[in-house]
Amino acid sequence: MQEYISKQQQILRPAEAIYAAVSRFDNLTPAVADRVEEWQADEEHCSFKAKGFTVKLRMEERVEPKHVKIVGDEGGVPVDFAFWIQLHKVSDSDTRLRLVLHAELNMMMKMMIGSKLQDAVDQIAEGIAKAMNGNF
């Protein structure tokens, strides 16, 4: 299984506030709905279309206010993966965010999309940090 780790991002908000936002898919609707097609979300599950493919995700694990683990939901993602949003509380108003993606890719897929996955993980982390610092 390959591992892709984002660059650490600083968010000048309490870890509890960030956790509250990222631990429910329906909280992400304002930030995501206009960026993907057919976005649907509730607390535990979400689905959307990306480049013609339907993606289904579910929350698998939550440890407040430290991390959220997201995995592919049934019939929604052809790759076995787990995605963590990790939060580290530095102080009451300073939290560090890091994303970690574990994906089961064969050698061909790793060569084709490995660097794109690393870029995507970094961009998502940066996007969450910008949104949270901008009072998401």
C-alpha positions as CSV (number, residue, x, y, z in Angstrom):
1,M,0.0,0.0,0.0
2,Q,1.4,3.4,-1.0
3,E,1.3,6.3,1.4
4,Y,0.9,10.0,0.4
5,I,1.4,12.6,3.2
6,S,0.5,16.3,2.7
7,K,2.6,19.2,3.8
8,Q,1.6,20.3,7.2
9,Q,-0.7,23.3,7.3
10,Q,-1.3,25.8,10.0
11,I,-4.8,26.8,10.9
12,L,-5.3,29.6,13.4
13,R,-8.4,28.1,15.0
14,P,-9.1,25.6,17.8
15,A,-8.7,21.9,16.9
16,E,-12.2,21.3,18.2
17,A,-13.7,23.8,15.7
18,I,-11.8,22.3,12.8
19,Y,-12.8,18.8,13.8
20,A,-16.4,19.8,14.0
21,A,-16.3,21.0,10.4
22,V,-14.4,18.1,8.9
23,S,-16.0,15.2,10.8
24,R,-19.3,15.4,9.0
25,F,-19.6,15.3,5.2
26,D,-22.7,17.6,5.2
27,N,-20.6,20.3,6.8
28,L,-18.5,20.3,3.6
29,T,-21.4,21.1,1.3
30,P,-20.7,24.9,1.1
31,A,-17.1,24.3,0.2
32,V,-17.5,21.4,-2.2
33,A,-20.9,21.4,-3.8
34,D,-20.0,23.9,-6.6
35,R,-16.7,22.1,-7.4
36,V,-18.0,18.6,-8.2
37,E,-21.1,17.3,-10.0
38,E,-24.1,15.7,-8.2
39,W,-22.8,16.3,-4.6
40,Q,-24.9,14.5,-2.0
41,A,-24.0,14.3,1.6
42,D,-25.2,13.5,5.1
43,E,-23.2,13.1,8.3
44,E,-21.7,9.7,7.5
45,H,-21.7,9.4,3.7
46,C,-21.1,11.5,0.5
47,S,-21.2,10.8,-3.2
48,F,-20.3,12.9,-6.2
49,K,-19.2,12.7,-9.8
50,A,-15.6,13.5,-10.8
51,K,-14.6,13.2,-14.4
52,G,-17.6,11.1,-15.2
53,F,-17.0,8.6,-12.3
54,T,-19.2,8.3,-9.2
55,V,-17.3,8.5,-6.0
56,K,-18.8,7.2,-2.8
57,L,-17.2,7.8,0.6
58,R,-18.0,7.1,4.2
59,M,-16.6,8.1,7.6
60,E,-15.1,5.1,9.2
61,E,-13.5,6.5,12.3
62,R,-13.5,9.6,14.3
63,V,-11.3,10.5,17.3
64,E,-12.3,14.0,18.6
65,P,-10.4,16.3,18.1
66,K,-7.5,14.4,16.6
67,H,-8.5,12.7,13.4
68,V,-11.1,11.5,10.9
69,K,-10.7,8.4,8.7
70,I,-12.5,8.3,5.4
71,V,-12.8,5.2,3.2
72,G,-14.5,4.3,0.0
73,D,-18.1,3.3,0.3
74,E,-19.6,0.2,-1.4
75,G,-19.6,0.5,-5.1
76,G,-18.1,3.9,-5.2
77,V,-14.3,3.7,-5.6
78,P,-12.4,1.0,-7.5
79,V,-9.3,1.4,-5.4
80,D,-8.8,0.2,-1.8
81,F,-7.8,3.3,0.2
82,A,-8.0,5.1,3.5
83,F,-7.7,8.9,4.0
84,W,-7.0,10.5,7.3
85,I,-7.4,14.1,8.2
86,Q,-5.1,14.6,11.2
87,L,-5.2,17.5,13.6
88,H,-2.5,18.5,16.1
89,K,-3.4,21.1,18.7
90,V,-0.4,23.4,19.3
91,S,-2.4,25.9,21.4
92,D,-6.0,27.0,21.8
93,S,-5.9,29.0,18.6
94,D,-3.2,27.1,16.6
95,T,-3.8,23.7,15.0
96,R,-1.7,21.8,12.5
97,L,-3.4,19.8,9.8
98,R,-2.0,17.0,7.8
99,L,-3.7,14.6,5.3
100,V,-2.5,11.0,4.9
101,L,-3.7,8.8,2.0
102,H,-3.0,5.1,1.9
103,A,-3.9,3.6,-1.4
104,E,-3.6,0.1,-2.9
105,L,-2.2,0.7,-6.3
106,N,-0.5,-1.7,-8.7
107,M,2.8,-0.7,-10.2
108,M,1.2,0.7,-13.4
109,M,-1.3,2.8,-11.5
110,K,1.4,4.0,-9.2
111,M,3.6,5.2,-12.1
112,M,0.6,6.8,-13.8
113,I,-1.1,8.6,-10.9
114,G,1.3,8.5,-7.9
115,S,2.6,12.0,-8.4
116,K,-0.9,13.3,-9.1
117,L,-2.1,11.8,-5.8
118,Q,0.7,13.5,-3.9
119,D,-0.2,16.9,-5.5
120,A,-3.9,16.3,-4.8
121,V,-3.3,15.5,-1.1
122,D,-1.2,18.7,-0.8
123,Q,-3.8,20.8,-2.6
124,I,-6.7,19.4,-0.5
125,A,-4.7,20.1,2.7
126,E,-4.0,23.7,1.6
127,G,-7.6,24.2,0.5
128,I,-8.9,23.1,3.9
129,A,-6.4,25.3,5.7
130,K,-7.4,28.4,3.5
131,A,-11.1,27.7,4.1
132,M,-10.7,27.3,7.8
133,N,-8.5,30.3,8.2
134,G,-11.1,32.3,6.2
135,N,-13.8,31.3,8.7
136,F,-15.3,28.4,6.8
